[in-house]
Amino acid sequence: MDISPEASSALFILNNFEHKKTLSTLETIRTHSIWAQQGNNNQTLTKVLDSGLVSCTECVYSLTKQGLAQVKKIMSEGFSAIMVADEQSATSRKFCEQVFGIDLRQFNSMSMTQFNKLMDVMNLCENDHILDLGCGVGLISEYMSDITGASVLGIDFAADAIKLAQERTHKKRGRLSYQIMDMDELSLPRKSFSSLISIDALHFVNNLKRTIQLAQECLQENGQMGIFYSVTLSAGEPIANLEPEQTPLAKALLECELNFKTWDFTNNERNVFEKVLRVAEELKQEYEAEEKLYLYEMAIADAKPMLDAVKNGGRRRYLYHIR
């Protein structure tokens, strides 16, 4: 099915509302900032809502199974293209080195300070078998395996990113592997991993509790999880929802009867965002020379509102350790 950019935006808005448990009415869709940027084409919106990709109950809209599959297809193709382009960019290599302290093509806000804490908390070694949920092009998985000797399986729904990771690490196949997989539909052997990590990836799942339950089944007895998770308040949402025990991830973990410990990295994340904005501006001309100015634009567009949210007290970042 061919989907126009405007139609894609409408589907993404609905998906975003479902993630945030916000009612999707005609009014909330039409007044959403993304829809406003698309020119408020009511004819296109009506066509999308009547396409079979969306259902309606008492004037509240939601994605059908087909609609959700379409959103995931668009996201997979989009993320794949961006991550592959970023991995092949010499300027992005400089960007990551200057912002994060190491070039792992991070599509997240994990500095080396955060990574080192993760390694300290999880105490990984060559006997570990690790599952990396949402691994992207797999450079973090590879680095983790290189420094610990552990075996790592990285999964992501971005097919081209996984293919790139497989090709890059073929000589390390004894301890490194990558697989295309949807985090909403984990299908892995029971009790096959000693540890699980996920770095800013669980925001993309549609049923967080179910994904945690499926992840539990993959872990061996006394297995552990290390998860970086940031949360940003929506308008009108109480500030108490920023507390580590009140985030969507914490609630899912508690529903699964899992205990956790947290570390607050909000200030460190603020420093990362400030570096992103500064370094991206410094490298703007180099991105332009590579004909990849869109990578600069994405970095700015992502970091600025999140930095503003941190400054205004509306965003926090945590490392969750679960045993």
C-alpha positions as CSV (number, residue, x, y, z in Angstrom):
1,M,0.0,0.0,0.0
2,D,1.4,3.4,-1.0
3,I,1.1,5.9,1.8
4,S,1.7,9.7,1.3
5,P,3.8,11.7,3.8
6,E,0.7,13.3,5.1
7,A,-1.1,10.0,5.6
8,S,2.0,8.6,7.3
9,S,2.0,11.6,9.7
10,A,-1.6,10.9,10.7
11,L,-0.8,7.3,11.4
12,F,2.3,8.3,13.5
13,I,0.1,10.7,15.5
14,L,-2.3,7.9,16.3
15,N,0.5,5.6,17.3
16,N,1.9,8.3,19.5
17,F,-1.4,8.9,21.2
18,E,-1.8,5.2,21.9
19,H,1.7,5.1,23.4
20,K,0.8,8.0,25.7
21,K,-2.8,6.7,26.3
22,T,-4.2,10.0,24.9
23,L,-7.6,10.0,23.3
24,S,-7.4,10.3,19.5
25,T,-10.3,12.5,18.4
26,L,-10.6,14.6,15.3
27,E,-9.8,17.6,17.4
28,T,-6.6,16.2,19.0
29,I,-5.3,14.9,15.7
30,R,-6.0,18.2,13.8
31,T,-4.4,20.3,16.5
32,H,-1.3,18.1,16.9
33,S,1.9,20.0,16.0
34,I,3.0,17.4,13.4
35,W,-0.3,17.6,11.6
36,A,-0.1,21.4,11.6
37,Q,3.3,21.1,9.9
38,Q,1.7,19.0,7.2
39,G,-0.7,21.8,6.3
40,N,-3.8,20.6,8.0
41,N,-5.1,18.7,4.9
42,N,-8.6,17.6,6.1
43,Q,-9.3,15.7,2.9
44,T,-6.2,13.6,3.4
45,L,-7.1,13.0,7.1
46,T,-10.6,11.9,6.2
47,K,-9.1,9.5,3.6
48,V,-6.7,8.0,6.2
49,L,-9.4,7.6,8.8
50,D,-11.6,5.8,6.3
51,S,-8.8,3.6,4.9
52,G,-9.2,0.5,7.0
53,L,-5.9,1.4,8.8
54,V,-7.9,3.1,11.5
55,S,-10.9,2.1,13.6
56,C,-13.4,4.4,15.4
57,T,-15.4,3.8,18.5
58,E,-17.5,6.6,20.0
59,C,-15.5,9.2,18.1
60,V,-12.2,7.9,19.4
61,Y,-9.8,6.7,16.7
62,S,-7.1,3.9,17.0
63,L,-4.9,2.0,14.6
64,T,-6.1,-1.4,13.4
65,K,-3.7,-4.3,13.2
66,Q,-3.1,-3.4,9.6
67,G,-2.5,0.2,10.5
68,L,0.0,-0.7,13.2
69,A,1.8,-3.0,10.7
70,Q,1.9,-0.1,8.2
71,V,3.4,2.3,10.9
72,K,6.1,-0.3,11.8
73,K,6.9,-0.8,8.1
74,I,7.4,2.9,7.6
75,M,9.5,3.2,10.8
76,S,11.6,0.2,9.9
77,E,12.4,1.6,6.5
78,G,13.0,5.1,7.8
79,F,15.2,4.1,10.7
80,S,17.2,1.7,8.5
81,A,17.9,4.4,5.9
82,I,18.9,7.0,8.5
83,M,21.1,4.6,10.6
84,V,22.9,3.3,7.5
85,A,23.6,6.8,6.2
86,D,24.8,7.8,9.6
87,E,27.1,4.8,9.9
88,Q,28.6,5.6,6.6
89,S,29.2,9.3,7.4
90,A,32.7,10.4,8.4
91,T,31.2,13.6,9.9
92,S,29.0,11.5,12.2
93,R,32.1,9.7,13.4
94,K,33.5,13.0,14.5
95,F,30.1,14.0,16.0
96,C,29.9,10.9,18.2
97,E,33.5,11.1,19.3
98,Q,33.0,14.7,20.4
99,V,29.6,14.3,22.0
100,F,29.8,10.9,23.6
101,G,33.5,10.3,24.0
102,I,33.5,7.4,21.6
103,D,32.1,6.6,18.1
104,L,29.5,4.0,18.5
105,R,27.0,5.8,16.3
106,Q,24.7,6.4,19.2
107,F,21.1,7.1,18.4
108,N,20.4,7.8,22.0
109,S,21.7,10.0,24.9
110,M,24.1,7.5,26.5
111,S,27.4,9.1,27.3
112,M,30.5,7.0,28.3
113,T,29.8,8.0,31.9
114,Q,26.4,6.2,31.6
115,F,27.9,3.3,29.7
116,N,30.6,2.8,32.3
117,K,28.0,2.7,35.0
118,L,26.0,0.1,33.1
119,M,29.1,-2.1,32.8
120,D,29.9,-1.6,36.5
121,V,26.4,-2.5,37.6
122,M,26.0,-5.5,35.4
123,N,29.5,-6.8,35.9
124,L,29.6,-8.7,32.6
125,C,32.2,-11.2,31.7
126,E,33.0,-13.7,28.9
127,N,30.6,-16.3,30.4
128,D,27.6,-14.0,29.8
129,H,25.2,-14.3,26.9
130,I,23.6,-10.9,26.4
131,L,20.5,-9.9,24.5
132,D,20.5,-6.3,23.2
133,L,17.0,-5.0,22.5
134,G,17.0,-2.3,19.8
135,C,20.6,-2.6,18.7
136,G,20.5,-0.4,15.6
137,V,23.7,-0.9,13.6
138,G,25.1,-2.9,16.5
139,L,28.2,-0.9,17.4
140,I,27.3,-0.7,21.1
141,S,26.7,-4.5,21.1
142,E,30.0,-5.0,19.4
143,Y,32.0,-2.8,21.7
144,M,30.4,-4.4,24.8
145,S,31.4,-7.8,23.4
146,D,34.9,-6.7,22.6
147,I,35.6,-5.3,26.1
148,T,33.9,-8.1,28.1
149,G,34.4,-11.2,25.8
150,A,30.6,-11.9,26.3
151,S,28.4,-13.3,23.6
152,V,25.8,-10.8,22.3
153,L,22.7,-11.1,20.2
154,G,21.5,-7.8,18.9
155,I,17.9,-7.5,17.6
156,D,16.2,-4.6,15.8
157,F,13.4,-4.2,13.3
158,A,15.5,-2.0,11.0
159,A,16.5,-4.6,8.4
160,D,19.2,-2.7,6.6
161,A,20.8,-1.7,9.9
162,I,20.9,-5.4,11.0
163,K,22.4,-6.4,7.6
164,L,25.1,-3.8,8.0
165,A,25.9,-5.1,11.5
166,Q,26.1,-8.6,10.3
167,E,28.5,-7.7,7.5
168,R,30.7,-5.6,9.7
169,T,31.1,-8.3,12.4
170,H,31.3,-11.5,10.3
171,K,34.8,-12.2,11.6
172,K,33.4,-12.1,15.2
173,R,30.5,-14.4,14.5
174,G,31.5,-16.8,17.3
175,R,30.4,-14.2,19.9
176,L,28.4,-11.7,18.0
177,S,25.2,-12.1,16.0
178,Y,22.4,-9.9,14.9
179,Q,18.8,-10.7,13.9
180,I,15.8,-8.8,12.5
181,M,13.1,-8.9,15.1
182,D,10.2,-6.8,16.4
183,M,10.5,-6.1,20.1
184,D,6.7,-6.4,20.3
185,E,7.0,-10.0,19.1
186,L,10.1,-11.4,20.8
187,S,10.6,-15.0,19.7
188,L,13.7,-16.5,21.3
189,P,14.6,-19.7,23.1
190,R,13.5,-19.7,26.8
191,K,16.2,-19.1,29.4
192,S,18.9,-18.6,26.8
193,F,20.4,-15.3,28.1
194,S,22.1,-14.3,31.3
195,S,21.6,-10.6,30.7
196,L,19.5,-8.2,28.7
197,I,20.3,-4.6,27.9
198,S,18.2,-1.9,26.2
199,I,19.3,1.6,25.5
200,D,16.5,4.1,24.8
201,A,14.6,1.5,22.7
202,L,11.7,0.4,24.8
203,H,9.8,3.7,24.0
204,F,9.0,2.1,20.6
205,V,7.2,-1.0,21.9
206,N,3.4,-0.9,21.8
207,N,2.8,-3.2,24.9
208,L,5.6,-2.6,27.3
209,K,4.4,-5.1,29.9
210,R,4.1,-7.8,27.3
211,T,7.6,-7.1,26.0
212,I,9.0,-7.3,29.5
213,Q,7.2,-10.6,30.1
214,L,8.6,-12.0,26.8
215,A,12.1,-10.8,27.8
216,Q,11.7,-12.5,31.2
217,E,11.1,-15.8,29.5
218,C,14.4,-15.4,27.6
219,L,16.4,-14.9,30.8
220,Q,18.0,-17.6,32.8
221,E,17.4,-18.0,36.5
222,N,19.0,-15.0,38.3
223,G,19.3,-13.2,35.0
224,Q,19.5,-9.4,34.9
225,M,18.4,-6.5,32.8
226,G,20.0,-3.1,32.4
227,I,17.8,-0.5,30.8
228,F,18.3,3.2,30.0
229,Y,15.0,5.0,29.9
230,S,14.1,8.7,29.7
231,V,10.7,10.1,30.4
232,T,9.2,13.5,29.3
233,L,6.0,14.9,30.8
234,S,3.1,15.7,28.5
235,A,1.1,18.9,28.9
236,G,-0.9,18.8,32.1
237,E,0.8,15.6,33.4
238,P,1.7,15.6,37.1
239,I,5.4,15.9,37.9
240,A,5.1,12.9,40.1
241,N,5.1,10.8,36.9
242,L,8.8,11.6,36.6
243,E,9.7,9.7,39.7
244,P,11.6,6.5,39.0
245,E,8.8,4.3,40.4
246,Q,6.1,6.1,38.4
247,T,7.5,5.9,34.8
248,P,5.8,3.7,32.3
249,L,8.8,1.3,32.4
250,A,8.6,1.1,36.2
251,K,4.9,0.4,36.2
252,A,5.4,-2.4,33.7
253,L,8.2,-3.9,35.8
254,L,6.1,-3.8,38.9
255,E,3.2,-5.4,37.1
256,C,5.6,-8.2,36.2
257,E,6.6,-8.4,39.9
258,L,10.2,-7.4,39.1
259,N,12.3,-5.5,41.6
260,F,14.7,-2.8,40.4
261,K,17.2,-0.2,41.4
262,T,17.7,3.1,39.6
263,W,20.3,5.7,39.1
264,D,19.4,9.2,37.9
265,F,21.4,10.5,34.9
266,T,19.2,13.6,34.2
267,N,22.1,16.1,34.6
268,N,24.4,13.9,32.5
269,E,21.8,13.8,29.8
270,R,21.4,17.5,29.9
271,N,25.2,17.8,29.3
272,V,24.8,15.4,26.3
273,F,22.1,17.5,24.7
274,E,24.1,20.7,25.2
275,K,27.0,19.0,23.4
276,V,24.8,17.7,20.6
277,L,23.6,21.3,19.8
278,R,27.1,22.8,20.0
279,V,28.9,20.1,18.1
280,A,26.2,19.7,15.4
281,E,26.5,23.4,14.7
282,E,30.3,23.1,14.5
283,L,30.0,20.3,12.0
284,K,27.1,21.7,9.9
285,Q,29.2,22.5,6.9
286,E,30.9,19.1,6.9
287,Y,27.5,17.4,6.9
288,E,26.4,19.7,4.1
289,A,29.6,18.8,2.1
290,E,28.6,15.1,2.5
291,E,25.1,16.0,1.3
292,K,23.8,14.7,4.6
293,L,22.6,17.9,6.1
294,Y,19.5,16.1,7.2
295,L,21.6,14.3,9.8
296,Y,22.5,17.7,11.3
297,E,18.8,18.8,11.2
298,M,17.7,15.7,12.9
299,A,20.2,16.1,15.7
300,I,19.1,19.6,16.3
301,A,15.4,18.8,16.1
302,D,15.7,15.9,18.5
303,A,18.0,17.5,21.1
304,K,16.5,21.0,21.4
305,P,13.0,20.2,22.8
306,M,14.5,17.5,25.1
307,L,17.0,19.9,26.5
308,D,14.2,22.5,27.0
309,A,12.2,19.8,28.8
310,V,15.2,19.0,31.1
311,K,15.7,22.7,31.9
312,N,12.0,23.1,32.7
313,G,12.0,20.1,35.0
314,G,9.8,18.1,32.7
315,R,12.2,15.3,31.8
316,R,14.4,12.8,33.7
317,R,16.7,9.9,32.7
318,Y,17.3,6.7,34.6
319,L,19.3,3.5,34.5
320,Y,17.2,0.6,35.7
321,H,18.8,-2.5,36.9
322,I,16.5,-5.5,37.3
323,R,17.4,-8.9,38.8
